[in-house]
Amino acid sequence: MRTAQVRGLARGADRLRGLSRGAGWLRGLSHGPGRLRRASRLDKVRWLIVFSTDIANLLALLGLLELAVRWQEGFPGAFAMAAAVLLLVLLGLATRPFRIAVRGGRRPTGILAVAGVITLFLTVLLLIWAIPVWLGMLAPYVRRRTTLLLAIGSIVVINAYITLATGFLIEIFLLQTVFTGLVTGGILANLWLWRVAKDAHEGQEARAMLAVSEERLRFARDLNDLLGQSLADISAGAGAASRTLREDPPAAADAMFEVRDLARQTLREVRSTVQSYRALDLDEVLASVRAVLEAADVRCAVRADTAALTAETRTLLATVVREGATNVLKHSKAGHCTITIEDGVLEMSNDGVEGPVNDHAPDGLGGLSQRVSAAGGTLSAARTGDGAYLLRAAVPA
């Protein structure tokens, strides 16, 4: 019995992961309809950075305008068409290396090599828009100093070639310098911003894990203080009873009665500690869940009469509400959710259920069902006739 109680307390400590994560728990609940709403906050930052990089590369489309002007001025049409196609291919290839870099993948040597050959051909045609794009593709995989030297070198080489051919053109020099700075500098800035965002995310997770570890240590100290001396007294009493059993059975019986009373007292103290340890404020959980659902564009209506509920019932229903909200936003495309509590009966319904409803996971609604049953209640979760999903928990009020 005592071993089972201790294991129960340990399981309660493990559940602190969900309680202590704070913003991380909210982030997990922020999933909703569509890929964007199911994405984490870090994913949204990554998408924003990646798409801004694509927009910077699209400035190279001005090269198509330059080719059109050249063609009108007598540039061979076949070369102009080939250069236009290669420029579009280069821009298509340019979308991959940065995405691979932010995901932590290996350097795409093949893509970079093909893009380099295309850039070389376009450079021969003096299409200066290609070089910054290729430098931006290379930037995530080389040192910043190398990127800077290559950028400066490309500007010097191109303008030296133009100077030898037609004389120095200040407008070409300024255009190439500005475009190279915008594309290459913008990609380097986006890389730095991504690393900052990723470090902040990992720091948040580290703080959450630290909070879990500190709470487990506190719980371990409380458990040691609670059970250490009591178990020592029980062991001593049982040993004394065993020594006097043959010589003085009545004294041994008295000693065992004392051991029994001490064990019962210790059990009451453990249960009291567990109850306060797992206690949740139902009203706070309802308000928090409603705010998170509405932030994820899920309209939420709450009608709850909680004044007459006992502390045990409030804690149990708060746990069910929290688990239900997690399931609403992780496993559905809900647009509306209704939460009602009356006379100890919780009903939580939502629309947008995705796919078949599977059996409850043992660490989710399955575990809650066992806790509700142990408290003398019932828990069910299933589709309704109108296609909604209803989570219902009835516990003694």
PLY file of the C-alpha trace (Angstrom):
ply
format ascii 1.0
element vertex 397
property float x
property float y
property float z
element edge 396
property int vertex1
property int vertex2
end_header
0.00 0.00 0.00
2.69 2.46 0.98
4.70 1.68 -2.14
1.65 2.37 -4.26
1.13 5.70 -2.52
4.72 6.71 -3.14
4.41 5.75 -6.80
1.24 7.81 -7.00
3.10 10.79 -5.60
5.87 10.29 -8.14
3.32 10.26 -10.96
1.91 13.47 -9.58
5.39 15.01 -9.71
5.73 13.98 -13.34
2.53 15.80 -14.16
4.18 19.02 -13.07
5.73 19.20 -16.52
2.42 20.41 -17.93
1.82 22.80 -15.03
5.25 24.42 -14.92
5.73 24.96 -18.63
3.62 28.12 -18.56
4.06 29.74 -21.92
5.12 26.42 -23.39
1.75 24.90 -22.42
-0.05 27.89 -23.99
2.03 27.45 -27.07
0.95 23.83 -27.29
-2.68 24.88 -26.95
-2.36 27.51 -29.67
-2.86 24.89 -32.44
-6.04 25.32 -34.45
-7.57 25.11 -37.91
-5.11 24.98 -40.76
-1.38 24.55 -40.86
-0.72 28.12 -39.71
-2.83 27.76 -36.58
-1.35 24.37 -35.77
2.18 25.72 -36.04
4.23 26.72 -33.03
5.33 30.28 -32.47
8.88 29.36 -33.48
7.60 27.91 -36.77
5.78 31.15 -37.52
8.96 33.13 -36.90
10.85 30.76 -39.20
8.28 31.18 -41.97
8.42 34.97 -41.67
12.22 34.96 -41.94
12.26 32.52 -44.85
9.63 34.40 -46.85
11.37 37.73 -46.29
14.52 36.13 -47.71
12.56 35.02 -50.78
11.27 38.56 -51.26
14.82 39.91 -51.16
15.85 37.45 -53.86
12.90 38.47 -56.03
14.63 41.81 -56.61
16.72 39.88 -59.13
13.63 39.77 -61.38
14.72 43.24 -62.46
17.20 41.29 -64.58
14.29 40.25 -66.82
13.54 43.91 -67.46
17.19 44.50 -68.30
17.15 41.58 -70.75
14.03 42.97 -72.43
15.72 46.36 -72.86
18.84 44.69 -74.25
16.79 42.64 -76.69
15.12 45.79 -78.00
18.56 47.32 -78.44
19.76 44.41 -80.60
20.88 41.75 -78.10
20.38 38.26 -79.66
16.95 36.92 -78.77
18.20 33.36 -78.17
20.74 34.54 -75.62
18.16 36.80 -73.98
15.65 33.93 -73.72
18.26 31.52 -72.36
19.43 34.07 -69.81
15.84 34.73 -68.70
15.17 31.01 -68.21
18.42 30.51 -66.29
17.66 33.49 -64.07
14.25 32.02 -63.21
15.87 28.63 -62.51
18.41 30.33 -60.26
15.66 32.06 -58.30
13.88 28.73 -57.92
17.03 27.08 -56.60
17.62 30.05 -54.28
14.54 29.13 -52.22
16.12 25.90 -50.95
19.50 26.55 -49.22
18.18 29.03 -46.65
15.27 26.74 -45.72
17.65 23.83 -45.32
19.94 25.96 -43.15
17.25 27.07 -40.71
16.11 23.47 -40.35
19.65 22.40 -39.50
20.16 20.28 -42.60
23.39 19.50 -44.42
24.86 21.88 -46.96
23.14 21.33 -50.36
26.36 21.09 -52.34
24.62 20.03 -55.54
22.22 22.98 -55.51
25.02 25.42 -54.77
27.18 23.98 -57.56
24.42 24.17 -60.19
23.53 27.68 -59.05
27.20 28.64 -59.27
27.44 27.46 -62.90
24.28 29.39 -63.81
25.63 32.47 -62.06
28.90 32.20 -63.96
27.08 32.06 -67.31
24.87 35.04 -66.44
27.90 36.96 -65.23
29.57 36.46 -68.61
26.50 38.17 -70.07
27.04 40.98 -67.52
23.74 40.22 -65.79
24.83 41.45 -62.37
21.60 40.41 -60.62
22.66 36.76 -60.39
25.79 37.18 -58.25
24.10 38.53 -55.06
21.51 35.75 -55.27
24.23 33.08 -55.37
26.12 34.78 -52.53
22.92 34.74 -50.48
22.56 31.00 -51.15
26.13 30.43 -50.00
25.99 32.72 -46.94
24.40 30.22 -44.47
27.23 27.71 -45.05
30.36 29.85 -44.92
31.79 32.37 -42.50
30.51 35.92 -42.64
34.02 37.10 -43.42
34.12 34.81 -46.46
30.74 36.11 -47.64
31.92 39.70 -47.24
35.14 39.06 -49.16
33.29 37.31 -51.99
30.79 40.18 -52.20
33.52 42.80 -52.38
35.50 40.69 -54.84
32.49 40.28 -57.14
31.90 44.04 -57.20
35.56 44.74 -57.97
35.85 42.09 -60.70
32.62 43.02 -62.49
33.34 46.74 -62.47
36.95 46.17 -63.55
35.70 44.12 -66.49
33.16 46.78 -67.46
35.79 49.50 -67.12
38.16 47.67 -69.46
35.37 47.09 -71.97
33.45 50.38 -72.03
34.87 52.58 -69.28
33.87 53.03 -65.69
30.08 53.38 -65.21
29.18 54.80 -61.82
25.52 53.74 -62.15
26.52 50.06 -62.59
28.86 50.26 -59.63
26.20 51.80 -57.38
23.48 49.41 -58.56
25.57 46.31 -57.97
26.81 47.55 -54.60
23.32 48.39 -53.36
21.76 45.17 -54.62
24.57 43.03 -53.23
24.29 44.77 -49.88
20.50 44.36 -49.75
20.43 40.67 -50.67
23.57 39.42 -48.93
23.24 41.70 -45.91
19.54 40.90 -45.59
20.19 37.15 -45.60
22.96 37.49 -43.01
20.62 39.60 -40.87
17.88 36.97 -41.22
20.32 34.24 -40.20
21.23 36.22 -37.09
17.56 36.85 -36.32
16.75 33.15 -36.68
19.55 32.17 -34.33
18.33 34.71 -31.77
14.76 33.41 -32.02
15.92 29.80 -31.75
18.12 30.57 -28.74
15.21 32.36 -27.06
12.96 29.36 -27.70
15.54 26.92 -26.35
16.12 29.19 -23.36
12.42 29.13 -22.58
12.40 25.35 -22.74
15.48 25.20 -20.51
13.82 27.46 -17.93
10.74 25.25 -18.01
12.85 22.13 -17.44
14.68 23.88 -14.62
11.36 24.78 -13.02
10.30 21.12 -13.28
13.57 19.98 -11.69
13.27 22.50 -8.86
9.69 21.43 -8.20
10.67 17.78 -8.14
13.44 18.53 -5.67
10.98 20.41 -3.47
8.55 17.54 -3.67
11.31 15.06 -2.82
12.21 17.11 0.26
8.56 17.26 1.32
8.18 13.54 0.82
11.35 12.83 2.80
10.22 15.07 5.66
6.79 13.50 5.66
7.69 9.83 5.43
11.25 9.61 6.71
10.61 9.86 10.44
7.26 8.06 10.25
8.72 5.06 8.46
11.61 4.99 10.94
9.14 4.96 13.85
7.07 2.24 12.21
10.17 0.13 11.64
11.30 0.60 15.24
7.84 -0.26 16.61
7.60 -3.39 14.50
11.07 -4.47 15.59
10.22 -3.98 19.27
7.02 -6.00 18.83
8.90 -8.87 17.20
11.40 -8.97 20.07
8.75 -9.10 22.80
6.28 -11.33 20.99
7.36 -14.60 22.69
8.04 -13.22 26.16
5.18 -10.70 26.45
2.48 -11.12 23.79
0.21 -8.38 25.27
3.04 -5.83 25.08
3.78 -6.93 21.52
0.11 -6.47 20.62
0.14 -2.96 22.10
3.24 -2.13 20.09
1.60 -3.35 16.87
-1.50 -1.27 17.59
0.77 1.76 17.90
2.41 0.83 14.59
-1.05 0.57 12.98
-2.13 3.97 14.30
1.11 5.55 13.16
0.71 4.04 9.69
-2.86 5.36 9.43
-1.76 8.81 10.51
1.05 8.81 7.98
-1.36 7.72 5.25
-3.71 10.62 6.09
-0.81 13.05 5.94
0.29 11.69 2.56
-3.21 12.01 1.14
-3.51 15.54 2.46
-0.18 16.47 0.91
-1.12 14.97 -2.44
-4.45 16.79 -2.45
-2.87 20.18 -1.85
-0.05 19.35 -4.23
-2.36 18.59 -7.12
-4.88 21.32 -6.37
-5.96 23.47 -9.31
-8.20 26.52 -9.31
-11.14 25.67 -11.58
-12.13 29.29 -12.24
-8.57 30.23 -13.20
-8.29 27.22 -15.52
-11.60 28.10 -17.20
-10.50 31.70 -17.76
-7.09 30.62 -19.06
-8.52 28.00 -21.41
-11.07 30.46 -22.77
-8.37 33.05 -23.46
-6.17 30.49 -25.23
-9.03 29.15 -27.35
-10.12 32.61 -28.44
-6.52 33.56 -29.20
-6.49 30.58 -31.57
-9.69 31.88 -33.26
-11.92 29.33 -31.56
-15.05 31.00 -30.22
-15.52 29.81 -26.67
-18.66 30.04 -24.52
-18.34 29.20 -20.84
-21.29 28.68 -18.49
-20.06 27.33 -15.19
-21.67 27.12 -11.75
-18.72 26.20 -9.53
-19.60 27.80 -6.20
-21.05 24.67 -4.60
-18.35 22.25 -5.74
-15.93 20.68 -3.27
-12.21 21.29 -3.54
-11.61 17.75 -4.80
-14.27 18.09 -7.49
-12.98 21.49 -8.60
-9.45 20.14 -8.98
-10.64 17.09 -10.92
-12.83 19.10 -13.29
-10.04 21.63 -13.82
-7.77 18.80 -14.95
-10.44 17.52 -17.36
-11.01 21.02 -18.80
-7.32 21.51 -19.37
-6.90 18.14 -21.09
-10.04 18.75 -23.16
-8.76 22.12 -24.37
-5.48 20.55 -25.40
-7.33 17.94 -27.44
-9.62 20.54 -29.04
-6.73 22.49 -30.47
-4.28 19.68 -31.17
-6.63 17.17 -32.76
-9.38 19.23 -34.41
-10.11 22.22 -36.61
-12.57 23.60 -34.16
-14.22 26.96 -34.75
-16.48 26.90 -31.71
-16.28 25.35 -28.26
-18.82 25.31 -25.44
-17.99 24.53 -21.81
-20.76 24.05 -19.26
-20.53 22.97 -15.63
-23.66 22.34 -13.56
-24.16 20.16 -10.48
-20.78 18.52 -10.93
-21.38 17.67 -14.60
-18.90 19.05 -17.10
-19.76 19.08 -20.80
-17.20 20.34 -23.30
-18.25 20.23 -26.96
-16.55 21.43 -30.13
-16.89 21.17 -33.88
-14.26 20.40 -36.50
-13.25 16.92 -35.35
-10.60 15.46 -37.67
-10.58 11.78 -38.58
-11.87 8.89 -36.47
-12.00 9.12 -32.72
-9.48 6.66 -31.27
-9.25 5.10 -27.86
-8.09 7.38 -25.09
-4.36 7.50 -24.49
-3.31 6.23 -21.05
-1.55 9.53 -20.30
-4.46 11.65 -21.54
-8.20 11.11 -21.26
-7.59 7.46 -20.45
-5.74 8.37 -17.27
-8.33 11.01 -16.41
-11.10 8.46 -16.85
-9.48 6.30 -14.19
-9.16 9.26 -11.81
-12.78 10.25 -12.36
-13.91 6.67 -11.79
-11.87 6.48 -8.60
-13.71 9.60 -7.38
-17.07 7.94 -8.02
-17.79 9.65 -11.34
-17.84 8.88 -15.04
-16.05 10.30 -18.07
-16.97 9.84 -21.71
-15.81 11.34 -25.00
-17.45 10.66 -28.34
-19.00 12.18 -31.45
-22.54 13.47 -31.22
-25.31 13.11 -33.76
-24.62 16.54 -35.30
-20.95 15.76 -35.93
-19.58 17.55 -32.88
-17.30 16.06 -30.24
-18.53 15.95 -26.65
-16.37 15.42 -23.59
-18.53 14.74 -20.54
-17.40 14.26 -16.95
-19.84 13.71 -14.09
-18.44 13.68 -10.57
-20.05 13.95 -7.13
-20.68 17.63 -6.42
0 1
1 2
2 3
3 4
4 5
5 6
6 7
7 8
8 9
9 10
10 11
11 12
12 13
13 14
14 15
15 16
16 17
17 18
18 19
19 20
20 21
21 22
22 23
23 24
24 25
25 26
26 27
27 28
28 29
29 30
30 31
31 32
32 33
33 34
34 35
35 36
36 37
37 38
38 39
39 40
40 41
41 42
42 43
43 44
44 45
45 46
46 47
47 48
48 49
49 50
50 51
51 52
52 53
53 54
54 55
55 56
56 57
57 58
58 59
59 60
60 61
61 62
62 63
63 64
64 65
65 66
66 67
67 68
68 69
69 70
70 71
71 72
72 73
73 74
74 75
75 76
76 77
77 78
78 79
79 80
80 81
81 82
82 83
83 84
84 85
85 86
86 87
87 88
88 89
89 90
90 91
91 92
92 93
93 94
94 95
95 96
96 97
97 98
98 99
99 100
100 101
101 102
102 103
103 104
104 105
105 106
106 107
107 108
108 109
109 110
110 111
111 112
112 113
113 114
114 115
115 116
116 117
117 118
118 119
119 120
120 121
121 122
122 123
123 124
124 125
125 126
126 127
127 128
128 129
129 130
130 131
131 132
132 133
133 134
134 135
135 136
136 137
137 138
138 139
139 140
140 141
141 142
142 143
143 144
144 145
145 146
146 147
147 148
148 149
149 150
150 151
151 152
152 153
153 154
154 155
155 156
156 157
157 158
158 159
159 160
160 161
161 162
162 163
163 164
164 165
165 166
166 167
167 168
168 169
169 170
170 171
171 172
172 173
173 174
174 175
175 176
176 177
177 178
178 179
179 180
180 181
181 182
182 183
183 184
184 185
185 186
186 187
187 188
188 189
189 190
190 191
191 192
192 193
193 194
194 195
195 196
196 197
197 198
198 199
199 200
200 201
201 202
202 203
203 204
204 205
205 206
206 207
207 208
208 209
209 210
210 211
211 212
212 213
213 214
214 215
215 216
216 217
217 218
218 219
219 220
220 221
221 222
222 223
223 224
224 225
225 226
226 227
227 228
228 229
229 230
230 231
231 232
232 233
233 234
234 235
235 236
236 237
237 238
238 239
239 240
240 241
241 242
242 243
243 244
244 245
245 246
246 247
247 248
248 249
249 250
250 251
251 252
252 253
253 254
254 255
255 256
256 257
257 258
258 259
259 260
260 261
261 262
262 263
263 264
264 265
265 266
266 267
267 268
268 269
269 270
270 271
271 272
272 273
273 274
274 275
275 276
276 277
277 278
278 279
279 280
280 281
281 282
282 283
283 284
284 285
285 286
286 287
287 288
288 289
289 290
290 291
291 292
292 293
293 294
294 295
295 296
296 297
297 298
298 299
299 300
300 301
301 302
302 303
303 304
304 305
305 306
306 307
307 308
308 309
309 310
310 311
311 312
312 313
313 314
314 315
315 316
316 317
317 318
318 319
319 320
320 321
321 322
322 323
323 324
324 325
325 326
326 327
327 328
328 329
329 330
330 331
331 332
332 333
333 334
334 335
335 336
336 337
337 338
338 339
339 340
340 341
341 342
342 343
343 344
344 345
345 346
346 347
347 348
348 349
349 350
350 351
351 352
352 353
353 354
354 355
355 356
356 357
357 358
358 359
359 360
360 361
361 362
362 363
363 364
364 365
365 366
366 367
367 368
368 369
369 370
370 371
371 372
372 373
373 374
374 375
375 376
376 377
377 378
378 379
379 380
380 381
381 382
382 383
383 384
384 385
385 386
386 387
387 388
388 389
389 390
390 391
391 392
392 393
393 394
394 395
395 396
